[in-house]
Amino acid sequence: MGKRRRKEFTDKVKEMVFLLYKGKCADCGKLSIYGGWLPSISRHKKFYFSLGGLEIHHIISVAMGGINHIKNLILLCPRCHKLRHGIKV
């Protein structure tokens, strides 16, 4: 079986995760600095959803069968995201 490819998060999923965690890192509580709907420079899209420096993390990884469902996603700051992946910071 081949490696599963990670799909990009839709703006709607980003917004739902952001609102669920109130724009804060689930681990340390760091607040997003500029999260929300912002104007896009693309002529195909008028707006996009910014996580304001925070990142979405899969609780169950895509490699282990995890999906982009709201119940499998949490919001983390870059530092906590690295720690979750075992990367020293």
PDB file of N, CA, C and O in Angstrom:
ATOM      1  N   MET A   1       0.840  -1.182   0.000  1.00  0.00           N
ATOM      2  CA  MET A   1       0.000   0.000   0.000  1.00  0.00           C
ATOM      3  C   MET A   1       0.882   1.242   0.000  1.00  0.00           C
ATOM      4  O   MET A   1       1.842   1.313   0.768  1.00  0.00           O
ATOM      5  N   GLY A   2       0.573   2.226  -0.853  1.00  0.00           N
ATOM      6  CA  GLY A   2       1.375   3.437  -0.972  1.00  0.00           C
ATOM      7  C   GLY A   2       1.120   4.412   0.157  1.00  0.00           C
ATOM      8  O   GLY A   2       0.151   4.300   0.908  1.00  0.00           O
ATOM      9  N   LYS A   3       2.010   5.359   0.249  1.00  0.00           N
ATOM     10  CA  LYS A   3       1.888   6.397   1.278  1.00  0.00           C
ATOM     11  C   LYS A   3       0.674   7.279   0.979  1.00  0.00           C
ATOM     12  O   LYS A   3       0.470   7.695  -0.162  1.00  0.00           O
ATOM     13  N   ARG A   4      -0.134   7.564   2.011  1.00  0.00           N
ATOM     14  CA  ARG A   4      -1.302   8.425   1.836  1.00  0.00           C
ATOM     15  C   ARG A   4      -0.858   9.865   1.677  1.00  0.00           C
ATOM     16  O   ARG A   4       0.023  10.334   2.398  1.00  0.00           O
ATOM     17  N   ARG A   5      -1.466  10.564   0.735  1.00  0.00           N
ATOM     18  CA  ARG A   5      -1.145  11.971   0.511  1.00  0.00           C
ATOM     19  C   ARG A   5      -2.003  12.871   1.375  1.00  0.00           C
ATOM     20  O   ARG A   5      -3.214  12.680   1.487  1.00  0.00           O
ATOM     21  N   ARG A   6      -1.374  13.835   1.973  1.00  0.00           N
ATOM     22  CA  ARG A   6      -2.079  14.798   2.817  1.00  0.00           C
ATOM     23  C   ARG A   6      -2.766  15.829   1.928  1.00  0.00           C
ATOM     24  O   ARG A   6      -2.141  16.395   1.031  1.00  0.00           O
ATOM     25  N   LYS A   7      -4.040  16.071   2.173  1.00  0.00           N
ATOM     26  CA  LYS A   7      -4.783  17.093   1.439  1.00  0.00           C
ATOM     27  C   LYS A   7      -4.640  18.418   2.178  1.00  0.00           C
ATOM     28  O   LYS A   7      -4.485  18.451   3.398  1.00  0.00           O
ATOM     29  N   GLU A   8      -4.693  19.504   1.421  1.00  0.00           N
ATOM     30  CA  GLU A   8      -4.669  20.828   2.053  1.00  0.00           C
ATOM     31  C   GLU A   8      -5.980  21.067   2.782  1.00  0.00           C
ATOM     32  O   GLU A   8      -7.026  20.558   2.379  1.00  0.00           O
ATOM     33  N   PHE A   9      -5.921  21.831   3.839  1.00  0.00           N
ATOM     34  CA  PHE A   9      -7.127  22.171   4.579  1.00  0.00           C
ATOM     35  C   PHE A   9      -7.904  23.241   3.821  1.00  0.00           C
ATOM     36  O   PHE A   9      -7.315  24.186   3.296  1.00  0.00           O
ATOM     37  N   THR A  10      -9.208  23.095   3.764  1.00  0.00           N
ATOM     38  CA  THR A  10     -10.034  24.133   3.152  1.00  0.00           C
ATOM     39  C   THR A  10     -10.104  25.325   4.106  1.00  0.00           C
ATOM     40  O   THR A  10      -9.840  25.200   5.302  1.00  0.00           O
ATOM     41  N   ASP A  11     -10.462  26.471   3.556  1.00  0.00           N
ATOM     42  CA  ASP A  11     -10.631  27.655   4.405  1.00  0.00           C
ATOM     43  C   ASP A  11     -11.695  27.413   5.467  1.00  0.00           C
ATOM     44  O   ASP A  11     -11.559  27.892   6.593  1.00  0.00           O
ATOM     45  N   LYS A  12     -12.749  26.680   5.128  1.00  0.00           N
ATOM     46  CA  LYS A  12     -13.825  26.407   6.080  1.00  0.00           C
ATOM     47  C   LYS A  12     -13.308  25.550   7.243  1.00  0.00           C
ATOM     48  O   LYS A  12     -13.643  25.817   8.397  1.00  0.00           O
ATOM     49  N   VAL A  13     -12.498  24.530   6.955  1.00  0.00           N
ATOM     50  CA  VAL A  13     -11.923  23.685   8.010  1.00  0.00           C
ATOM     51  C   VAL A  13     -10.994  24.531   8.885  1.00  0.00           C
ATOM     52  O   VAL A  13     -11.027  24.423  10.111  1.00  0.00           O
ATOM     53  N   LYS A  14     -10.171  25.368   8.260  1.00  0.00           N
ATOM     54  CA  LYS A  14      -9.276  26.251   9.029  1.00  0.00           C
ATOM     55  C   LYS A  14     -10.085  27.127   9.985  1.00  0.00           C
ATOM     56  O   LYS A  14      -9.743  27.273  11.159  1.00  0.00           O
ATOM     57  N   GLU A  15     -11.166  27.709   9.456  1.00  0.00           N
ATOM     58  CA  GLU A  15     -11.998  28.578  10.284  1.00  0.00           C
ATOM     59  C   GLU A  15     -12.630  27.806  11.443  1.00  0.00           C
ATOM     60  O   GLU A  15     -12.659  28.299  12.570  1.00  0.00           O
ATOM     61  N   MET A  16     -13.134  26.607  11.175  1.00  0.00           N
ATOM     62  CA  MET A  16     -13.775  25.814  12.224  1.00  0.00           C
ATOM     63  C   MET A  16     -12.793  25.440  13.330  1.00  0.00           C
ATOM     64  O   MET A  16     -13.133  25.528  14.509  1.00  0.00           O
ATOM     65  N   VAL A  17     -11.574  25.021  12.966  1.00  0.00           N
ATOM     66  CA  VAL A  17     -10.562  24.667  13.969  1.00  0.00           C
ATOM     67  C   VAL A  17     -10.149  25.914  14.750  1.00  0.00           C
ATOM     68  O   VAL A  17     -10.003  25.865  15.972  1.00  0.00           O
ATOM     69  N   PHE A  18      -9.963  27.021  14.049  1.00  0.00           N
ATOM     70  CA  PHE A  18      -9.584  28.285  14.681  1.00  0.00           C
ATOM     71  C   PHE A  18     -10.633  28.711  15.710  1.00  0.00           C
ATOM     72  O   PHE A  18     -10.290  29.095  16.828  1.00  0.00           O
ATOM     73  N   LEU A  19     -11.903  28.642  15.333  1.00  0.00           N
ATOM     74  CA  LEU A  19     -12.974  29.038  16.247  1.00  0.00           C
ATOM     75  C   LEU A  19     -13.120  28.058  17.407  1.00  0.00           C
ATOM     76  O   LEU A  19     -13.383  28.469  18.538  1.00  0.00           O
ATOM     77  N   LEU A  20     -12.950  26.767  17.132  1.00  0.00           N
ATOM     78  CA  LEU A  20     -13.048  25.756  18.179  1.00  0.00           C
ATOM     79  C   LEU A  20     -12.021  26.000  19.289  1.00  0.00           C
ATOM     80  O   LEU A  20     -12.322  25.841  20.472  1.00  0.00           O
ATOM     81  N   TYR A  21     -10.813  26.385  18.892  1.00  0.00           N
ATOM     82  CA  TYR A  21      -9.751  26.636  19.874  1.00  0.00           C
ATOM     83  C   TYR A  21      -9.602  28.117  20.214  1.00  0.00           C
ATOM     84  O   TYR A  21      -8.635  28.519  20.861  1.00  0.00           O
ATOM     85  N   LYS A  22     -10.572  28.928  19.769  1.00  0.00           N
ATOM     86  CA  LYS A  22     -10.628  30.362  20.096  1.00  0.00           C
ATOM     87  C   LYS A  22      -9.344  31.093  19.724  1.00  0.00           C
ATOM     88  O   LYS A  22      -8.936  32.030  20.408  1.00  0.00           O
ATOM     89  N   GLY A  23      -8.706  30.656  18.627  1.00  0.00           N
ATOM     90  CA  GLY A  23      -7.504  31.325  18.145  1.00  0.00           C
ATOM     91  C   GLY A  23      -6.299  31.158  19.035  1.00  0.00           C
ATOM     92  O   GLY A  23      -5.375  31.971  18.993  1.00  0.00           O
ATOM     93  N   LYS A  24      -6.295  30.080  19.866  1.00  0.00           N
ATOM     94  CA  LYS A  24      -5.193  29.845  20.802  1.00  0.00           C
ATOM     95  C   LYS A  24      -4.592  28.461  20.586  1.00  0.00           C
ATOM     96  O   LYS A  24      -5.288  27.525  20.193  1.00  0.00           O
ATOM     97  N   CYS A  25      -3.298  28.344  20.845  1.00  0.00           N
ATOM     98  CA  CYS A  25      -2.620  27.049  20.803  1.00  0.00           C
ATOM     99  C   CYS A  25      -3.245  26.132  21.849  1.00  0.00           C
ATOM    100  O   CYS A  25      -3.418  26.523  23.004  1.00  0.00           O
ATOM    101  N   ALA A  26      -3.579  24.919  21.442  1.00  0.00           N
ATOM    102  CA  ALA A  26      -4.203  23.955  22.350  1.00  0.00           C
ATOM    103  C   ALA A  26      -3.263  23.525  23.469  1.00  0.00           C
ATOM    104  O   ALA A  26      -3.726  23.089  24.523  1.00  0.00           O
ATOM    105  N   ASP A  27      -1.952  23.639  23.263  1.00  0.00           N
ATOM    106  CA  ASP A  27      -0.995  23.201  24.284  1.00  0.00           C
ATOM    107  C   ASP A  27      -0.547  24.320  25.223  1.00  0.00           C
ATOM    108  O   ASP A  27      -0.618  24.164  26.443  1.00  0.00           O
ATOM    109  N   CYS A  28      -0.092  25.438  24.676  1.00  0.00           N
ATOM    110  CA  CYS A  28       0.465  26.501  25.535  1.00  0.00           C
ATOM    111  C   CYS A  28      -0.437  27.727  25.674  1.00  0.00           C
ATOM    112  O   CYS A  28      -0.189  28.583  26.523  1.00  0.00           O
ATOM    113  N   GLY A  29      -1.477  27.820  24.851  1.00  0.00           N
ATOM    114  CA  GLY A  29      -2.408  28.942  24.948  1.00  0.00           C
ATOM    115  C   GLY A  29      -1.996  30.196  24.210  1.00  0.00           C
ATOM    116  O   GLY A  29      -2.662  31.225  24.321  1.00  0.00           O
ATOM    117  N   LYS A  30      -0.890  30.130  23.443  1.00  0.00           N
ATOM    118  CA  LYS A  30      -0.447  31.308  22.690  1.00  0.00           C
ATOM    119  C   LYS A  30      -1.550  31.737  21.718  1.00  0.00           C
ATOM    120  O   LYS A  30      -2.131  30.909  21.016  1.00  0.00           O
ATOM    121  N   LEU A  31      -1.826  33.046  21.690  1.00  0.00           N
ATOM    122  CA  LEU A  31      -2.870  33.604  20.830  1.00  0.00           C
ATOM    123  C   LEU A  31      -2.378  33.876  19.420  1.00  0.00           C
ATOM    124  O   LEU A  31      -1.220  34.235  19.205  1.00  0.00           O
ATOM    125  N   SER A  32      -3.278  33.699  18.468  1.00  0.00           N
ATOM    126  CA  SER A  32      -3.021  34.079  17.088  1.00  0.00           C
ATOM    127  C   SER A  32      -2.909  35.594  17.018  1.00  0.00           C
ATOM    128  O   SER A  32      -3.629  36.301  17.723  1.00  0.00           O
ATOM    129  N   ILE A  33      -2.022  36.094  16.184  1.00  0.00           N
ATOM    130  CA  ILE A  33      -1.854  37.542  16.112  1.00  0.00           C
ATOM    131  C   ILE A  33      -2.705  38.204  15.040  1.00  0.00           C
ATOM    132  O   ILE A  33      -3.018  39.389  15.153  1.00  0.00           O
ATOM    133  N   TYR A  34      -3.082  37.474  14.012  1.00  0.00           N
ATOM    134  CA  TYR A  34      -3.868  38.104  12.948  1.00  0.00           C
ATOM    135  C   TYR A  34      -4.748  37.094  12.217  1.00  0.00           C
ATOM    136  O   TYR A  34      -4.901  37.181  10.999  1.00  0.00           O
ATOM    137  N   GLY A  35      -5.313  36.164  12.923  1.00  0.00           N
ATOM    138  CA  GLY A  35      -6.145  35.147  12.296  1.00  0.00           C
ATOM    139  C   GLY A  35      -7.490  35.687  11.860  1.00  0.00           C
ATOM    140  O   GLY A  35      -8.037  36.601  12.477  1.00  0.00           O
ATOM    141  N   GLY A  36      -8.014  35.119  10.798  1.00  0.00           N
ATOM    142  CA  GLY A  36      -9.330  35.488  10.302  1.00  0.00           C
ATOM    143  C   GLY A  36      -9.359  35.571   8.796  1.00  0.00           C
ATOM    144  O   GLY A  36      -8.389  35.222   8.123  1.00  0.00           O
ATOM    145  N   TRP A  37     -10.470  36.031   8.272  1.00  0.00           N
ATOM    146  CA  TRP A  37     -10.637  36.177   6.824  1.00  0.00           C
ATOM    147  C   TRP A  37      -9.882  37.406   6.346  1.00  0.00           C
ATOM    148  O   TRP A  37     -10.071  38.504   6.869  1.00  0.00           O
ATOM    149  N   LEU A  38      -9.023  37.215   5.347  1.00  0.00           N
ATOM    150  CA  LEU A  38      -8.221  38.300   4.788  1.00  0.00           C
ATOM    151  C   LEU A  38      -8.435  38.378   3.280  1.00  0.00           C
ATOM    152  O   LEU A  38      -8.755  37.370   2.650  1.00  0.00           O
ATOM    153  N   PRO A  39      -8.263  39.565   2.694  1.00  0.00           N
ATOM    154  CA  PRO A  39      -8.404  39.681   1.237  1.00  0.00           C
ATOM    155  C   PRO A  39      -7.315  38.901   0.515  1.00  0.00           C
ATOM    156  O   PRO A  39      -6.161  38.892   0.941  1.00  0.00           O
ATOM    157  N   SER A  40      -7.684  38.258  -0.563  1.00  0.00           N
ATOM    158  CA  SER A  40      -6.754  37.453  -1.349  1.00  0.00           C
ATOM    159  C   SER A  40      -6.194  38.273  -2.508  1.00  0.00           C
ATOM    160  O   SER A  40      -6.868  39.158  -3.035  1.00  0.00           O
ATOM    161  N   ILE A  41      -4.972  37.976  -2.896  1.00  0.00           N
ATOM    162  CA  ILE A  41      -4.408  38.633  -4.080  1.00  0.00           C
ATOM    163  C   ILE A  41      -4.767  37.851  -5.349  1.00  0.00           C
ATOM    164  O   ILE A  41      -4.539  38.324  -6.462  1.00  0.00           O
ATOM    165  N   SER A  42      -5.326  36.661  -5.170  1.00  0.00           N
ATOM    166  CA  SER A  42      -5.736  35.843  -6.305  1.00  0.00           C
ATOM    167  C   SER A  42      -7.024  36.386  -6.913  1.00  0.00           C
ATOM    168  O   SER A  42      -7.924  36.817  -6.193  1.00  0.00           O
ATOM    169  N   ARG A  43      -7.105  36.363  -8.219  1.00  0.00           N
ATOM    170  CA  ARG A  43      -8.351  36.828  -8.850  1.00  0.00           C
ATOM    171  C   ARG A  43      -9.421  35.745  -8.832  1.00  0.00           C
ATOM    172  O   ARG A  43     -10.574  36.003  -9.178  1.00  0.00           O
ATOM    173  N   HIS A  44      -9.042  34.520  -8.424  1.00  0.00           N
ATOM    174  CA  HIS A  44      -9.996  33.414  -8.354  1.00  0.00           C
ATOM    175  C   HIS A  44     -10.722  33.359  -7.012  1.00  0.00           C
ATOM    176  O   HIS A  44     -11.797  32.768  -6.903  1.00  0.00           O
ATOM    177  N   LYS A  45     -10.135  33.969  -6.007  1.00  0.00           N
ATOM    178  CA  LYS A  45     -10.695  33.952  -4.650  1.00  0.00           C
ATOM    179  C   LYS A  45     -10.661  35.355  -4.084  1.00  0.00           C
ATOM    180  O   LYS A  45      -9.642  36.038  -4.187  1.00  0.00           O
ATOM    181  N   LYS A  46     -11.757  35.797  -3.486  1.00  0.00           N
ATOM    182  CA  LYS A  46     -11.777  37.141  -2.920  1.00  0.00           C
ATOM    183  C   LYS A  46     -11.142  37.192  -1.539  1.00  0.00           C
ATOM    184  O   LYS A  46     -10.486  38.173  -1.190  1.00  0.00           O
ATOM    185  N   PHE A  47     -11.338  36.124  -0.743  1.00  0.00           N
ATOM    186  CA  PHE A  47     -10.804  36.078   0.615  1.00  0.00           C
ATOM    187  C   PHE A  47     -10.226  34.704   0.902  1.00  0.00           C
ATOM    188  O   PHE A  47     -10.556  33.734   0.219  1.00  0.00           O
ATOM    189  N   TYR A  48      -9.368  34.616   1.906  1.00  0.00           N
ATOM    190  CA  TYR A  48      -8.859  33.336   2.394  1.00  0.00           C
ATOM    191  C   TYR A  48      -8.805  33.406   3.913  1.00  0.00           C
ATOM    192  O   TYR A  48      -8.789  34.495   4.487  1.00  0.00           O
ATOM    193  N   PHE A  49      -8.777  32.249   4.565  1.00  0.00           N
ATOM    194  CA  PHE A  49      -8.736  32.239   6.026  1.00  0.00           C
ATOM    195  C   PHE A  49      -7.300  32.036   6.499  1.00  0.00           C
ATOM    196  O   PHE A  49      -6.648  31.053   6.145  1.00  0.00           O
ATOM    197  N   SER A  50      -6.822  32.975   7.300  1.00  0.00           N
ATOM    198  CA  SER A  50      -5.470  32.905   7.859  1.00  0.00           C
ATOM    199  C   SER A  50      -5.535  32.394   9.298  1.00  0.00           C
ATOM    200  O   SER A  50      -6.397  32.804  10.074  1.00  0.00           O
ATOM    201  N   LEU A  51      -4.629  31.509   9.636  1.00  0.00           N
ATOM    202  CA  LEU A  51      -4.540  31.001  11.002  1.00  0.00           C
ATOM    203  C   LEU A  51      -3.692  31.915  11.886  1.00  0.00           C
ATOM    204  O   LEU A  51      -3.503  31.630  13.068  1.00  0.00           O
ATOM    205  N   GLY A  52      -3.191  32.985  11.334  1.00  0.00           N
ATOM    206  CA  GLY A  52      -2.478  33.986  12.116  1.00  0.00           C
ATOM    207  C   GLY A  52      -1.227  33.478  12.799  1.00  0.00           C
ATOM    208  O   GLY A  52      -0.955  33.837  13.945  1.00  0.00           O
ATOM    209  N   GLY A  53      -0.467  32.651  12.113  1.00  0.00           N
ATOM    210  CA  GLY A  53       0.778  32.145  12.678  1.00  0.00           C
ATOM    211  C   GLY A  53       0.627  30.822  13.404  1.00  0.00           C
ATOM    212  O   GLY A  53       1.630  30.225  13.797  1.00  0.00           O
ATOM    213  N   LEU A  54      -0.588  30.348  13.594  1.00  0.00           N
ATOM    214  CA  LEU A  54      -0.804  29.048  14.220  1.00  0.00           C
ATOM    215  C   LEU A  54      -0.905  27.979  13.136  1.00  0.00           C
ATOM    216  O   LEU A  54      -1.039  28.299  11.955  1.00  0.00           O
ATOM    217  N   GLU A  55      -0.842  26.714  13.535  1.00  0.00           N
ATOM    218  CA  GLU A  55      -0.833  25.608  12.589  1.00  0.00           C
ATOM    219  C   GLU A  55      -1.823  24.537  13.015  1.00  0.00           C
ATOM    220  O   GLU A  55      -2.116  24.383  14.201  1.00  0.00           O
ATOM    221  N   ILE A  56      -2.334  23.802  12.042  1.00  0.00           N
ATOM    222  CA  ILE A  56      -3.256  22.708  12.331  1.00  0.00           C
ATOM    223  C   ILE A  56      -2.468  21.406  12.389  1.00  0.00           C
ATOM    224  O   ILE A  56      -1.626  21.134  11.534  1.00  0.00           O
ATOM    225  N   HIS A  57      -2.754  20.609  13.408  1.00  0.00           N
ATOM    226  CA  HIS A  57      -2.070  19.334  13.639  1.00  0.00           C
ATOM    227  C   HIS A  57      -3.101  18.206  13.657  1.00  0.00           C
ATOM    228  O   HIS A  57      -4.164  18.329  14.265  1.00  0.00           O
ATOM    229  N   HIS A  58      -2.768  17.102  12.978  1.00  0.00           N
ATOM    230  CA  HIS A  58      -3.622  15.915  13.026  1.00  0.00           C
ATOM    231  C   HIS A  58      -3.361  15.160  14.324  1.00  0.00           C
ATOM    232  O   HIS A  58      -2.209  14.860  14.638  1.00  0.00           O
ATOM    233  N   ILE A  59      -4.395  14.850  15.073  1.00  0.00           N
ATOM    234  CA  ILE A  59      -4.254  14.055  16.295  1.00  0.00           C
ATOM    235  C   ILE A  59      -3.818  12.647  15.913  1.00  0.00           C
ATOM    236  O   ILE A  59      -2.855  12.116  16.466  1.00  0.00           O
ATOM    237  N   ILE A  60      -4.533  12.046  14.962  1.00  0.00           N
ATOM    238  CA  ILE A  60      -4.099  10.775  14.359  1.00  0.00           C
ATOM    239  C   ILE A  60      -3.525  11.154  13.007  1.00  0.00           C
ATOM    240  O   ILE A  60      -4.236  11.694  12.160  1.00  0.00           O
ATOM    241  N   SER A  61      -2.251  10.878  12.796  1.00  0.00           N
ATOM    242  CA  SER A  61      -1.574  11.319  11.577  1.00  0.00           C
ATOM    243  C   SER A  61      -2.201  10.715  10.328  1.00  0.00           C
ATOM    244  O   SER A  61      -2.842   9.665  10.375  1.00  0.00           O
ATOM    245  N   VAL A  62      -1.999  11.401   9.217  1.00  0.00           N
ATOM    246  CA  VAL A  62      -2.490  10.921   7.927  1.00  0.00           C
ATOM    247  C   VAL A  62      -1.846   9.571   7.615  1.00  0.00           C
ATOM    248  O   VAL A  62      -2.505   8.680   7.079  1.00  0.00           O
ATOM    249  N   ALA A  63      -0.570   9.418   7.944  1.00  0.00           N
ATOM    250  CA  ALA A  63       0.140   8.159   7.700  1.00  0.00           C
ATOM    251  C   ALA A  63      -0.478   6.982   8.467  1.00  0.00           C
ATOM    252  O   ALA A  63      -0.372   5.830   8.047  1.00  0.00           O
ATOM    253  N   MET A  64      -1.123   7.295   9.595  1.00  0.00           N
ATOM    254  CA  MET A  64      -1.761   6.251  10.407  1.00  0.00           C
ATOM    255  C   MET A  64      -3.265   6.155  10.129  1.00  0.00           C
ATOM    256  O   MET A  64      -3.994   5.495  10.868  1.00  0.00           O
ATOM    257  N   GLY A  65      -3.721   6.810   9.071  1.00  0.00           N
ATOM    258  CA  GLY A  65      -5.122   6.726   8.693  1.00  0.00           C
ATOM    259  C   GLY A  65      -5.983   7.898   9.130  1.00  0.00           C
ATOM    260  O   GLY A  65      -7.197   7.882   8.928  1.00  0.00           O
ATOM    261  N   GLY A  66      -5.370   8.919   9.730  1.00  0.00           N
ATOM    262  CA  GLY A  66      -6.115  10.090  10.166  1.00  0.00           C
ATOM    263  C   GLY A  66      -6.650  10.899   8.991  1.00  0.00           C
ATOM    264  O   GLY A  66      -6.083  10.877   7.898  1.00  0.00           O
ATOM    265  N   ILE A  67      -7.734  11.606   9.226  1.00  0.00           N
ATOM    266  CA  ILE A  67      -8.361  12.391   8.160  1.00  0.00           C
ATOM    267  C   ILE A  67      -8.477  13.857   8.579  1.00  0.00           C
ATOM    268  O   ILE A  67      -8.226  14.217   9.730  1.00  0.00           O
ATOM    269  N   ASN A  68      -8.866  14.694   7.606  1.00  0.00           N
ATOM    270  CA  ASN A  68      -9.018  16.124   7.855  1.00  0.00           C
ATOM    271  C   ASN A  68     -10.390  16.444   8.444  1.00  0.00           C
ATOM    272  O   ASN A  68     -11.051  17.381   7.995  1.00  0.00           O
ATOM    273  N   HIS A  69     -10.813  15.698   9.417  1.00  0.00           N
ATOM    274  CA  HIS A  69     -12.093  15.951  10.083  1.00  0.00           C
ATOM    275  C   HIS A  69     -11.828  16.782  11.333  1.00  0.00           C
ATOM    276  O   HIS A  69     -10.806  16.609  11.998  1.00  0.00           O
ATOM    277  N   ILE A  70     -12.737  17.667  11.642  1.00  0.00           N
ATOM    278  CA  ILE A  70     -12.592  18.586  12.770  1.00  0.00           C
ATOM    279  C   ILE A  70     -12.247  17.874  14.082  1.00  0.00           C
ATOM    280  O   ILE A  70     -11.514  18.418  14.908  1.00  0.00           O
ATOM    281  N   LYS A  71     -12.769  16.666  14.275  1.00  0.00           N
ATOM    282  CA  LYS A  71     -12.498  15.916  15.511  1.00  0.00           C
ATOM    283  C   LYS A  71     -11.075  15.358  15.560  1.00  0.00           C
ATOM    284  O   LYS A  71     -10.620  14.915  16.614  1.00  0.00           O
ATOM    285  N   ASN A  72     -10.370  15.376  14.419  1.00  0.00           N
ATOM    286  CA  ASN A  72      -9.007  14.870  14.366  1.00  0.00           C
ATOM    287  C   ASN A  72      -7.977  15.995  14.232  1.00  0.00           C
ATOM    288  O   ASN A  72      -6.808  15.728  13.954  1.00  0.00           O
ATOM    289  N   LEU A  73      -8.390  17.228  14.423  1.00  0.00           N
ATOM    290  CA  LEU A  73      -7.495  18.366  14.218  1.00  0.00           C
ATOM    291  C   LEU A  73      -7.434  19.253  15.460  1.00  0.00           C
ATOM    292  O   LEU A  73      -8.437  19.468  16.139  1.00  0.00           O
ATOM    293  N   ILE A  74      -6.234  19.761  15.740  1.00  0.00           N
ATOM    294  CA  ILE A  74      -6.066  20.735  16.817  1.00  0.00           C
ATOM    295  C   ILE A  74      -5.219  21.895  16.307  1.00  0.00           C
ATOM    296  O   ILE A  74      -4.515  21.765  15.305  1.00  0.00           O
ATOM    297  N   LEU A  75      -5.290  23.011  16.989  1.00  0.00           N
ATOM    298  CA  LEU A  75      -4.564  24.219  16.635  1.00  0.00           C
ATOM    299  C   LEU A  75      -3.349  24.351  17.552  1.00  0.00           C
ATOM    300  O   LEU A  75      -3.474  24.297  18.775  1.00  0.00           O
ATOM    301  N   LEU A  76      -2.178  24.524  16.950  1.00  0.00           N
ATOM    302  CA  LEU A  76      -0.940  24.636  17.722  1.00  0.00           C
ATOM    303  C   LEU A  76      -0.078  25.783  17.210  1.00  0.00           C
ATOM    304  O   LEU A  76      -0.131  26.134  16.032  1.00  0.00           O
ATOM    305  N   CYS A  77       0.719  26.365  18.112  1.00  0.00           N
ATOM    306  CA  CYS A  77       1.726  27.329  17.677  1.00  0.00           C
ATOM    307  C   CYS A  77       2.866  26.517  17.044  1.00  0.00           C
ATOM    308  O   CYS A  77       2.962  25.315  17.292  1.00  0.00           O
ATOM    309  N   PRO A  78       3.729  27.142  16.236  1.00  0.00           N
ATOM    310  CA  PRO A  78       4.810  26.398  15.590  1.00  0.00           C
ATOM    311  C   PRO A  78       5.713  25.634  16.575  1.00  0.00           C
ATOM    312  O   PRO A  78       6.145  24.518  16.287  1.00  0.00           O
ATOM    313  N   ARG A  79       5.992  26.241  17.730  1.00  0.00           N
ATOM    314  CA  ARG A  79       6.849  25.578  18.729  1.00  0.00           C
ATOM    315  C   ARG A  79       6.199  24.296  19.247  1.00  0.00           C
ATOM    316  O   ARG A  79       6.833  23.241  19.269  1.00  0.00           O
ATOM    317  N   CYS A  80       4.940  24.388  19.663  1.00  0.00           N
ATOM    318  CA  CYS A  80       4.242  23.210  20.185  1.00  0.00           C
ATOM    319  C   CYS A  80       4.026  22.156  19.095  1.00  0.00           C
ATOM    320  O   CYS A  80       4.028  20.958  19.376  1.00  0.00           O
ATOM    321  N   HIS A  81       3.841  22.609  17.856  1.00  0.00           N
ATOM    322  CA  HIS A  81       3.678  21.672  16.745  1.00  0.00           C
ATOM    323  C   HIS A  81       4.952  20.851  16.558  1.00  0.00           C
ATOM    324  O   HIS A  81       4.894  19.637  16.360  1.00  0.00           O
ATOM    325  N   LYS A  82       6.112  21.529  16.622  1.00  0.00           N
ATOM    326  CA  LYS A  82       7.385  20.812  16.516  1.00  0.00           C
ATOM    327  C   LYS A  82       7.553  19.832  17.662  1.00  0.00           C
ATOM    328  O   LYS A  82       7.993  18.701  17.456  1.00  0.00           O
ATOM    329  N   LEU A  83       7.204  20.259  18.874  1.00  0.00           N
ATOM    330  CA  LEU A  83       7.315  19.370  20.034  1.00  0.00           C
ATOM    331  C   LEU A  83       6.436  18.144  19.868  1.00  0.00           C
ATOM    332  O   LEU A  83       6.845  17.040  20.227  1.00  0.00           O
ATOM    333  N   ARG A  84       5.229  18.319  19.327  1.00  0.00           N
ATOM    334  CA  ARG A  84       4.318  17.182  19.100  1.00  0.00           C
ATOM    335  C   ARG A  84       4.921  16.167  18.135  1.00  0.00           C
ATOM    336  O   ARG A  84       4.614  14.977  18.201  1.00  0.00           O
ATOM    337  N   HIS A  85       5.791  16.653  17.228  1.00  0.00           N
ATOM    338  CA  HIS A  85       6.433  15.768  16.262  1.00  0.00           C
ATOM    339  C   HIS A  85       7.805  15.295  16.746  1.00  0.00           C
ATOM    340  O   HIS A  85       8.555  14.670  15.997  1.00  0.00           O
ATOM    341  N   GLY A  86       8.124  15.599  18.003  1.00  0.00           N
ATOM    342  CA  GLY A  86       9.373  15.120  18.593  1.00  0.00           C
ATOM    343  C   GLY A  86      10.603  15.889  18.147  1.00  0.00           C
ATOM    344  O   GLY A  86      11.722  15.389  18.259  1.00  0.00           O
ATOM    345  N   ILE A  87      10.406  17.104  17.641  1.00  0.00           N
ATOM    346  CA  ILE A  87      11.529  17.928  17.193  1.00  0.00           C
ATOM    347  C   ILE A  87      11.931  18.851  18.340  1.00  0.00           C
ATOM    348  O   ILE A  87      11.094  19.570  18.885  1.00  0.00           O
ATOM    349  N   LYS A  88      13.212  18.829  18.706  1.00  0.00           N
ATOM    350  CA  LYS A  88      13.691  19.703  19.783  1.00  0.00           C
ATOM    351  C   LYS A  88      13.668  21.143  19.329  1.00  0.00           C
ATOM    352  O   LYS A  88      14.035  21.468  18.200  1.00  0.00           O
ATOM    353  N   VAL A  89      13.220  22.015  20.252  1.00  0.00           N
ATOM    354  CA  VAL A  89      13.176  23.460  19.937  1.00  0.00           C
ATOM    355  C   VAL A  89      13.960  24.245  20.961  1.00  0.00           C
ATOM    356  O   VAL A  89      14.041  25.470  20.870  1.00  0.00           O
TER     357      VAL A  89
END
